[in-house]
Amino acid sequence: MQPIGILIYKILKLYGELKTDLFFLLGRVFEEQYKVIEDSQIELRPKEEISASSVQSPHDPDSAYRNKGDQKVKGYSVNITKTCSEKGLNLITNVIVDKANKPDTAFVAPAI
């Protein structure tokens, strides 16, 4: 990972005038995963400093990470609310999709 950080840093410095979405994504990855210390040395951030909202995939920069118990999830959480009746029709009344790092409790109020 260290050599990749050095390479990203050099690319960002060399092509800093680029204003494309992919270039901004590369800058975001660098800021989230690395830090610059004295004399322009590149250092990996400790995992405790990396947010669960950090880039998980260059193909989907909005996805997130969640570690809940023994379950590790990258991507999104889906909450489906439906009616519950032993007699009659049961319907899906609400579907919420959000980043995987959103807590389950945050789905309750909007779903009702």
Backbone torsions as a table, in degrees:
resi	resn	phi	psi	omega
1	MET	NA	-33.7	-178.3
2	GLN	-60.2	-48.7	179.0
3	PRO	-61.7	-33.2	177.7
4	ILE	-65.3	-41.7	178.2
5	GLY	-61.3	-41.2	178.3
6	ILE	-63.3	-43.1	179.3
7	LEU	-64.5	-45.0	178.2
8	ILE	-59.9	-44.5	179.9
9	TYR	-58.2	-45.2	179.8
10	LYS	-64.4	-40.8	178.6
11	ILE	-63.7	-44.4	-180.0
12	LEU	-62.5	-39.5	178.7
13	LYS	-69.8	-41.9	-175.3
14	LEU	-71.7	-38.6	-175.9
15	TYR	-115.4	33.8	-176.4
16	GLY	-58.1	-19.4	-178.5
17	GLU	-81.1	-10.5	178.9
18	LEU	-67.3	140.1	-178.1
19	LYS	-124.7	33.0	-179.1
20	THR	-86.9	160.4	178.1
21	ASP	-60.4	-41.3	-179.1
22	LEU	-66.9	-35.0	178.3
23	PHE	-68.6	-40.5	176.5
24	PHE	-64.3	-36.7	177.8
25	LEU	-64.7	-41.4	177.0
26	LEU	-62.2	-41.0	176.6
27	GLY	-63.7	-39.3	178.4
28	ARG	-64.1	-43.9	178.0
29	VAL	-58.9	-44.7	-179.2
30	PHE	-62.3	-47.4	-178.8
31	GLU	-62.1	-36.3	-177.2
32	GLU	-79.1	-30.5	-172.0
33	GLN	-104.9	-21.6	-173.4
34	TYR	-131.2	163.8	170.7
35	LYS	-140.5	151.4	179.2
36	VAL	-97.3	125.4	177.4
37	ILE	-110.0	-172.9	-174.1
38	GLU	-49.9	147.2	179.6
39	ASP	59.0	33.8	177.6
40	SER	57.2	30.9	175.4
41	GLN	-79.4	139.3	-179.6
42	ILE	-101.2	132.9	-177.8
43	GLU	-132.4	139.1	174.3
44	LEU	-67.3	140.1	174.8
45	ARG	-74.5	144.0	173.0
46	PRO	-63.9	149.5	-176.1
47	LYS	-58.8	-26.1	178.8
48	GLU	-67.6	-22.1	-179.9
49	GLU	-90.8	-6.7	-176.6
50	ILE	-95.2	123.9	-176.9
51	SER	-72.3	150.6	174.8
52	ALA	-66.2	-17.2	178.1
53	SER	-88.6	4.4	-179.8
54	SER	-65.2	161.4	-178.8
55	VAL	-58.8	123.7	178.4
56	GLN	-101.6	-24.7	-179.4
57	SER	-151.9	132.3	177.3
58	PRO	-67.5	-16.7	179.6
59	HIS	-84.7	-16.4	179.8
60	ASP	-148.2	79.6	-175.5
61	PRO	-67.0	-9.8	178.9
62	ASP	-87.6	-11.4	-179.7
63	SER	-70.2	163.5	-176.0
64	ALA	-137.7	178.1	-177.9
65	TYR	-119.3	144.3	176.8
66	ARG	-143.9	136.5	175.7
67	ASN	-121.6	103.6	-177.7
68	LYS	-120.6	105.9	-176.4
69	GLY	65.3	-124.7	178.6
70	ASP	-93.3	0.7	-175.8
71	GLN	-98.8	124.7	176.9
72	LYS	-113.6	124.2	-174.2
73	VAL	-126.2	134.3	171.2
74	LYS	-116.9	133.0	177.0
75	GLY	124.3	-117.1	-171.3
76	TYR	-134.6	159.5	171.5
77	SER	-111.8	144.4	178.7
78	VAL	-123.3	131.5	176.6
79	ASN	-119.2	123.8	179.1
80	ILE	-116.0	127.0	179.0
81	THR	-109.8	133.9	179.9
82	LYS	-140.3	160.9	175.5
83	THR	-76.4	152.5	180.0
84	CYS	-128.6	110.7	179.5
85	SER	-141.6	132.9	177.6
86	GLU	-71.8	-27.2	178.2
87	LYS	-115.7	134.9	175.1
88	GLY	96.5	-167.6	-173.0
89	LEU	-87.9	135.0	172.7
90	ASN	-105.2	133.1	-176.0
91	LEU	-124.4	147.9	169.9
92	ILE	-77.8	124.2	-176.6
93	THR	-106.7	-15.6	-177.5
94	ASN	-162.4	141.6	173.9
95	VAL	-134.3	125.5	178.8
96	ILE	-124.5	128.6	175.9
97	VAL	-118.6	127.9	179.9
98	ASP	-147.0	173.4	-179.9
99	LYS	-57.7	148.2	-176.3
100	ALA	-61.3	-23.3	-177.4
101	ASN	-85.9	5.0	175.8
102	LYS	-79.2	130.6	-177.5
103	PRO	-68.7	150.9	-179.5
104	ASP	-56.7	-35.4	-178.2
105	THR	-64.0	-23.5	-179.7
106	ALA	-72.9	-13.6	179.2
107	PHE	-85.9	-21.5	-170.6
108	VAL	-64.3	-59.4	-175.9
109	ALA	-58.9	-48.3	179.2
110	PRO	-64.1	-29.8	-178.9
111	ALA	-71.8	-29.5	-179.0
112	ILE	-79.0	NA	NA
